[in-house]
Amino acid sequence: MTGIDDLPVRDELRGKSPYGAPQLDVPVQLNTNENPYPLPEPLVARIAERVAEAARTLNRYPDRDAVELRTELARYLTRTGGHPVAVENVWAANGSNEVLQQLLQTFGGPGRTAIGFEPSYSMHALIARGTGTGWISGPRSEDFTIDVAAAAAAIAENRPDVVFITSPNNPTGTAVAADTVLALYEAAQAAKPSMVVVDEAYVEFSHRDSLLPLIEGRPNLVVSRTMSKAFGAAGLRLGYLAAHPAVVDAVQLVRLPYHLSAVTQATALAALEHTDTLLGYVEQLKAERDRLVTELRGIGYEVTDSDANFVQFGKFPDTHAAWRRILDRGVLVRDNGVPGWLRVTAGTPEENDAFLDAVRELMKEQER
């Protein structure tokens, strides 16, 4: 039978696996960093209204530049990000992954390289590979923070075209200080200069302020966001960036025409009308995240400080075996491939209780 290796695929794709987490039918699913709270009924009704309006003109292409949506995203960022943002500073796409893809299509590509500090979001490397961009794995400290001196040295040595900084970092949950971003930005400009992309997919859950204000006066700095997490809209697939207007102009050179459907734009606009309600759920999840950290440490696990809606915990002599033992108790968490560590998403109080019961039993087994 014909397989992938029998096709004339690009050499850098051979032997690779697609991104994905196990989708298993178990009572408690805490492995994909989704918001566990369904959208409130008033928002569901408003989405239906806006989509019905959009449906009446589906015979026409949508607003190619998503001006209304970008205007509302700019208003949201100005309100919550600590820095005034205009529509000219914002671009939107189908999930933050497409935002990152467009950035790499624009500033990466064959003969160019990107660097990220791993372990981090694995899609950075996968999207780099998909766009023909060379990938460089930069260093992290043993506590999963970024060692500024080591990272700056790696930038100076490799002179990458794109630098990824993830804050809060996935899968570790660690946030990055503004001083660190500034130091790496300066290192990147001295080396190439190059684009620096700050991936803030989980920033609404952070104890720290957004790094958004750093874009002021720094045309090569981009902040990427998503509506999948804090807005509880993973199924919507809406991501966006904030940057100098020249960056927004540049990514439009590679975006597909009419890439955001009228239905997607209508749904996102409805969600933005209910920001206060949705951010209320974020506060509940932050409290549950902090409870998980406290409880896991009380049980005896090592836990990485978390600024996201998930918690990395360990350490396990056999990570996959521990993952399986938790799954056997009806709870699905994530094995990200970080040796000795697992990751759990903050769920509802009931889901978190079920998870904590499972890991208490696991600890008892390990102590026998």
C-alpha positions as CSV (number, residue, x, y, z in Angstrom):
1,M,0.0,0.0,0.0
2,T,1.2,3.5,-0.8
3,G,2.3,5.6,2.2
4,I,3.6,9.0,2.8
5,D,7.2,7.9,2.2
6,D,6.2,6.7,-1.3
7,L,5.1,10.2,-2.2
8,P,7.4,13.0,-3.4
9,V,7.0,15.0,-0.2
10,R,9.7,17.5,0.9
11,D,12.7,15.9,2.6
12,E,12.2,17.9,5.8
13,L,8.7,16.4,6.2
14,R,9.8,12.8,6.0
15,G,9.5,10.9,9.2
16,K,7.6,13.6,11.0
17,S,4.2,13.4,12.8
18,P,1.4,15.9,12.6
19,Y,0.5,17.9,15.6
20,G,-2.2,16.6,17.9
21,A,-3.3,15.5,21.3
22,P,-5.2,12.2,22.0
23,Q,-8.9,12.7,21.7
24,L,-10.3,10.0,23.9
25,D,-13.8,9.5,25.3
26,V,-13.2,9.7,29.0
27,P,-15.2,11.5,31.8
28,V,-12.6,14.2,32.5
29,Q,-10.7,15.7,29.5
30,L,-8.0,18.1,30.8
31,N,-5.3,17.7,28.0
32,T,-5.9,20.5,25.4
33,N,-6.0,23.7,27.4
34,E,-9.6,24.4,26.4
35,N,-11.9,26.6,28.5
36,P,-14.2,24.2,30.2
37,Y,-17.2,26.6,30.4
38,P,-19.6,26.6,27.5
39,L,-20.5,30.0,26.1
40,P,-23.4,31.6,28.0
41,E,-26.8,31.4,26.5
42,P,-27.1,35.2,25.8
43,L,-23.9,35.0,23.8
44,V,-25.1,31.9,21.9
45,A,-28.3,33.8,21.0
46,R,-26.2,36.8,19.9
47,I,-24.0,34.6,17.7
48,A,-27.1,33.2,16.1
49,E,-28.4,36.7,15.3
50,R,-25.1,37.9,13.9
51,V,-24.6,34.7,11.8
52,A,-28.1,35.0,10.5
53,E,-27.3,38.5,9.3
54,A,-24.1,37.3,7.7
55,A,-26.0,34.4,6.0
56,R,-28.1,36.8,4.0
57,T,-25.0,37.9,2.1
58,L,-23.0,34.7,1.8
59,N,-23.4,34.9,-1.9
60,R,-20.8,37.7,-1.6
61,Y,-17.2,37.5,-0.4
62,P,-16.6,38.6,3.2
63,D,-14.8,41.8,4.2
64,R,-11.3,40.9,3.0
65,D,-9.6,43.0,5.6
66,A,-12.0,42.3,8.5
67,V,-12.0,46.0,9.4
68,E,-14.9,45.9,11.9
69,L,-13.5,42.9,13.6
70,R,-10.0,44.4,13.8
71,T,-11.5,47.6,15.2
72,E,-13.2,45.7,18.0
73,L,-10.0,43.7,18.7
74,A,-8.1,46.9,18.9
75,R,-10.6,48.3,21.3
76,Y,-10.3,45.1,23.5
77,L,-6.5,45.3,23.5
78,T,-6.5,49.0,24.4
79,R,-8.8,48.2,27.3
80,T,-7.1,45.2,28.7
81,G,-3.5,45.3,27.4
82,G,-2.2,48.5,29.0
83,H,-1.4,50.2,25.7
84,P,-3.5,52.1,23.1
85,V,-3.9,50.1,19.9
86,A,-5.5,51.2,16.6
87,V,-7.1,49.1,13.9
88,E,-3.9,49.6,11.8
89,N,-1.9,47.7,14.5
90,V,-4.1,44.6,14.4
91,W,-4.4,41.7,12.0
92,A,-6.6,38.6,12.4
93,A,-6.6,35.1,11.0
94,N,-7.9,31.6,11.5
95,G,-6.5,30.9,14.9
96,S,-3.1,32.1,16.2
97,N,-1.5,29.3,14.3
98,E,-2.4,30.9,11.0
99,V,-1.1,34.2,12.4
100,L,2.2,32.5,13.1
101,Q,2.2,30.8,9.7
102,Q,1.7,34.2,7.9
103,L,4.5,35.7,9.9
104,L,6.8,32.9,8.9
105,Q,5.7,33.1,5.3
106,T,6.5,36.8,5.4
107,F,9.7,36.9,7.4
108,G,10.9,33.3,7.3
109,G,11.1,30.8,4.4
110,P,13.8,28.9,2.5
111,G,17.3,30.1,3.4
112,R,16.0,31.8,6.6
113,T,15.8,30.5,10.2
114,A,13.7,30.9,13.3
115,I,14.6,30.2,17.0
116,G,12.5,29.3,20.0
117,F,13.5,28.4,23.5
118,E,12.4,24.8,24.2
119,P,10.4,23.2,25.6
120,S,7.9,25.5,24.2
121,Y,4.9,25.5,21.9
122,S,5.7,22.7,19.4
123,M,3.7,24.3,16.6
124,H,6.4,27.0,16.3
125,A,8.8,24.4,15.0
126,L,6.2,22.6,12.9
127,I,5.0,25.8,11.2
128,A,8.6,26.8,10.6
129,R,9.2,23.4,8.9
130,G,6.0,23.8,6.9
131,T,7.1,27.2,5.5
132,G,10.6,26.0,4.7
133,T,12.1,27.9,7.6
134,G,15.1,26.4,9.3
135,W,14.4,25.7,13.0
136,I,16.9,26.4,15.9
137,S,16.2,25.0,19.3
138,G,17.4,27.6,21.9
139,P,18.2,26.9,25.5
140,R,16.1,27.1,28.7
141,S,17.2,26.9,32.3
142,E,16.5,23.9,34.4
143,D,13.5,25.7,36.0
144,F,12.1,26.3,32.5
145,T,12.8,30.1,32.6
146,I,14.8,31.8,29.8
147,D,18.4,32.3,30.7
148,V,18.9,35.8,29.1
149,A,22.7,35.5,28.6
150,A,22.5,32.0,27.1
151,A,19.5,33.0,24.9
152,A,21.2,36.2,23.7
153,A,24.3,34.3,22.9
154,A,22.3,31.8,20.8
155,I,20.7,34.7,18.9
156,A,24.1,36.3,18.3
157,E,25.6,33.0,17.1
158,N,22.8,31.9,14.8
159,R,21.5,35.2,13.6
160,P,17.9,34.0,13.1
161,D,15.4,35.9,11.0
162,V,12.5,35.2,13.5
163,V,12.7,34.8,17.3
164,F,9.8,33.2,19.2
165,I,9.2,34.1,22.9
166,T,6.2,32.4,24.5
167,S,4.7,34.0,27.6
168,P,3.1,32.3,29.4
169,N,5.0,29.4,28.0
170,N,3.3,26.2,26.9
171,P,3.8,23.5,28.3
172,T,5.5,24.9,31.3
173,G,3.2,27.8,32.2
174,T,6.1,30.1,33.0
175,A,5.8,33.8,32.1
176,V,8.6,36.0,30.7
177,A,9.5,39.3,32.2
178,A,9.5,42.5,30.1
179,D,13.2,43.0,30.8
180,T,13.9,39.6,29.2
181,V,12.0,40.4,26.1
182,L,13.7,43.7,25.7
183,A,17.1,42.1,26.1
184,L,16.4,39.5,23.5
185,Y,14.9,42.1,21.2
186,E,18.0,44.1,21.4
187,A,20.1,41.0,20.8
188,A,18.0,40.2,17.7
189,Q,18.3,43.6,16.2
190,A,22.1,43.6,16.8
191,A,22.5,40.2,15.1
192,K,20.4,40.6,11.9
193,P,18.0,42.6,12.6
194,S,15.1,40.1,12.9
195,M,11.5,39.8,13.9
196,V,10.6,39.0,17.5
197,V,7.2,37.3,18.0
198,V,5.8,37.2,21.5
199,D,3.2,34.5,21.7
200,E,0.6,35.5,24.3
201,A,-2.0,32.8,23.8
202,Y,-2.6,32.5,27.5
203,V,-1.9,36.0,28.8
204,E,-5.4,36.6,30.2
205,F,-4.7,33.9,32.8
206,S,-1.3,35.4,33.8
207,H,-0.4,37.0,37.1
208,R,1.7,39.5,35.1
209,D,0.7,42.3,32.8
210,S,0.7,41.8,29.0
211,L,3.8,42.6,27.1
212,L,1.8,44.5,24.6
213,P,3.2,47.9,25.5
214,L,6.6,46.8,24.3
215,I,5.5,47.2,20.7
216,E,5.7,51.0,21.1
217,G,8.8,52.2,19.1
218,R,9.8,48.6,18.2
219,P,8.6,47.9,14.6
220,N,10.2,44.4,14.6
221,L,8.2,43.2,17.7
222,V,4.9,41.4,17.3
223,V,2.4,40.2,20.0
224,S,0.3,37.2,19.0
225,R,-3.0,36.4,20.7
226,T,-6.0,34.0,20.4
227,M,-9.7,33.9,21.2
228,S,-9.5,30.1,21.8
229,K,-8.5,30.2,25.5
230,A,-9.8,33.2,27.5
231,F,-12.9,33.7,25.2
232,G,-13.8,30.0,25.4
233,A,-13.9,29.9,21.7
234,A,-11.5,27.1,20.6
235,G,-14.0,26.0,18.0
236,L,-14.2,29.5,16.4
237,R,-10.5,29.5,15.2
238,L,-9.7,33.2,15.6
239,G,-6.3,34.5,16.3
240,Y,-4.8,38.0,16.0
241,L,-1.7,40.0,16.3
242,A,-0.7,43.5,17.4
243,A,2.3,45.2,15.8
244,H,3.5,48.2,13.9
245,P,1.2,49.0,10.9
246,A,4.0,48.0,8.5
247,V,3.9,44.4,9.9
248,V,0.2,44.3,9.3
249,D,0.8,45.5,5.7
250,A,3.5,42.9,5.3
251,V,1.5,39.8,6.3
252,Q,-1.2,40.8,3.9
253,L,1.3,40.0,1.1
254,V,0.9,36.3,1.9
255,R,-2.6,36.0,3.3
256,L,-5.1,34.1,1.2
257,P,-7.8,36.3,-0.3
258,Y,-10.9,36.4,1.9
259,H,-9.2,34.1,4.5
260,L,-11.7,35.0,7.3
261,S,-15.2,33.9,6.5
262,A,-18.2,36.1,7.1
263,V,-19.5,33.6,9.7
264,T,-16.1,33.6,11.6
265,Q,-16.1,37.4,11.7
266,A,-19.7,37.6,12.8
267,T,-19.1,35.0,15.6
268,A,-16.0,36.8,16.8
269,L,-17.8,40.1,16.9
270,A,-20.6,38.6,19.0
271,A,-18.0,37.2,21.5
272,L,-16.3,40.6,21.8
273,E,-19.7,42.1,22.8
274,H,-19.6,39.7,25.9
275,T,-16.0,40.3,27.0
276,D,-16.9,41.1,30.6
277,T,-18.8,37.9,31.1
278,L,-16.1,35.7,29.4
279,L,-13.3,37.3,31.4
280,G,-15.4,36.5,34.5
281,Y,-14.9,32.8,33.7
282,V,-11.2,33.5,33.3
283,E,-11.1,34.7,36.9
284,Q,-12.7,31.5,38.0
285,L,-10.2,29.5,36.1
286,K,-7.3,31.4,37.5
287,A,-8.5,30.6,41.0
288,E,-8.8,26.9,40.0
289,R,-5.3,26.9,38.5
290,D,-3.9,28.3,41.7
291,R,-5.8,25.7,43.7
292,L,-4.3,23.0,41.5
293,V,-0.8,24.3,42.1
294,T,-1.3,24.4,45.9
295,E,-3.0,21.0,46.1
296,L,-0.4,19.2,43.8
297,R,2.4,20.6,46.0
298,G,0.6,19.5,49.1
299,I,0.3,16.0,47.7
300,G,4.0,15.9,47.1
301,Y,4.5,16.7,43.4
302,E,6.9,19.2,41.9
303,V,5.0,21.9,40.2
304,T,6.2,24.6,37.8
305,D,4.9,28.1,38.7
306,S,2.0,28.7,36.2
307,D,0.7,31.9,34.6
308,A,-1.5,29.9,32.2
309,N,-4.7,27.9,32.4
310,F,-2.7,24.7,32.9
311,V,-0.2,23.3,35.3
312,Q,3.0,21.3,34.7
313,F,3.6,18.7,37.4
314,G,6.0,15.8,38.1
315,K,8.4,14.3,38.4
316,F,7.9,10.8,37.2
317,P,10.5,8.1,36.4
318,D,8.2,6.9,33.6
319,T,6.1,9.8,32.3
320,H,4.0,7.7,29.9
321,A,3.2,5.1,32.6
322,A,2.0,7.9,35.0
323,W,-0.1,9.4,32.2
324,R,-1.7,5.9,31.6
325,R,-2.4,5.4,35.3
326,I,-4.2,8.7,35.5
327,L,-6.1,7.9,32.4
328,D,-7.1,4.5,33.9
329,R,-9.0,6.6,36.5
330,G,-11.0,8.4,33.8
331,V,-8.9,11.6,33.6
332,L,-7.0,12.6,30.5
333,V,-4.0,14.9,30.9
334,R,-1.2,15.7,28.5
335,D,2.2,14.0,28.0
336,N,4.0,16.7,26.1
337,G,7.3,14.8,25.8
338,V,9.0,16.8,28.5
339,P,10.9,14.1,30.4
340,G,9.4,13.5,33.9
341,W,6.6,16.0,33.6
342,L,2.9,16.0,32.7
343,R,0.5,18.9,32.1
344,V,-3.1,19.3,33.3
345,T,-5.6,21.9,32.1
346,A,-7.5,23.8,34.8
347,G,-11.1,22.6,34.4
348,T,-14.3,23.0,36.4
349,P,-14.1,22.5,40.2
350,E,-15.6,19.1,39.8
351,E,-13.2,18.1,37.0
352,N,-10.3,19.3,39.0
353,D,-11.4,17.3,42.1
354,A,-11.5,14.2,39.9
355,F,-8.0,14.9,38.7
356,L,-6.7,15.5,42.2
357,D,-8.3,12.3,43.4
358,A,-6.5,10.4,40.6
359,V,-3.1,11.9,41.3
360,R,-3.4,11.2,45.0
361,E,-4.0,7.6,44.2
362,L,-1.0,7.6,41.9
363,M,1.2,9.1,44.6
364,K,0.1,6.3,47.0
365,E,1.0,3.7,44.4
366,Q,4.4,5.3,43.9
367,E,5.1,5.3,47.6
368,R,4.4,1.7,48.1
